[in-house]
Amino acid sequence: MHSVASPITGIGFGTTLMVAYCNISYIVVLAWALHYLYYSVSLDMKLPWGSCGNEWNTPNCFTSEGNQSVAEEGKEVKDSVIEYWE
């Protein structure tokens, strides 16, 4: 004879899987937050988007500090922060 709680057992397993997925997602978000917090308070390290000398930057990259040459006249220029996040 089947138990009354037998059909409800699947709900418990589903809920457990959803909670596990939410926990993993939460941990990933916290890991990214800690990663960027470390970069922001570390004095000897620069933020990855703080300069134009990275592999994702285009020749039209410039920084707000003005230490990189601005692209030739008539070309579109982009800030290094914008290029990092696109």
Stockholm file with secondary structure:
# STOCKHOLM 1.0

chainA/1-86         MHSVASPITGIGFGTTLMVAYCNISYIVVLAWALHYLYYSVSLDMKLPWGSCGNEWNTPNCFTSEGNQSVAEEGKEVKDSVIEYWE
#=GR chainA/1-86 SS CCCTTTTTHHHHHHHHHHHHHHHHHHHHHHHHHHHHHHHHHCSSSCCTTSCSCSTTCCTTEECTTSCSCCCCTTSCCEEHHHHHHC
#=GC SS_cons        CCCTTTTTHHHHHHHHHHHHHHHHHHHHHHHHHHHHHHHHHCSSSCCTTSCSCSTTCCTTEECTTSCSCCCCTTSCCEEHHHHHHC
//
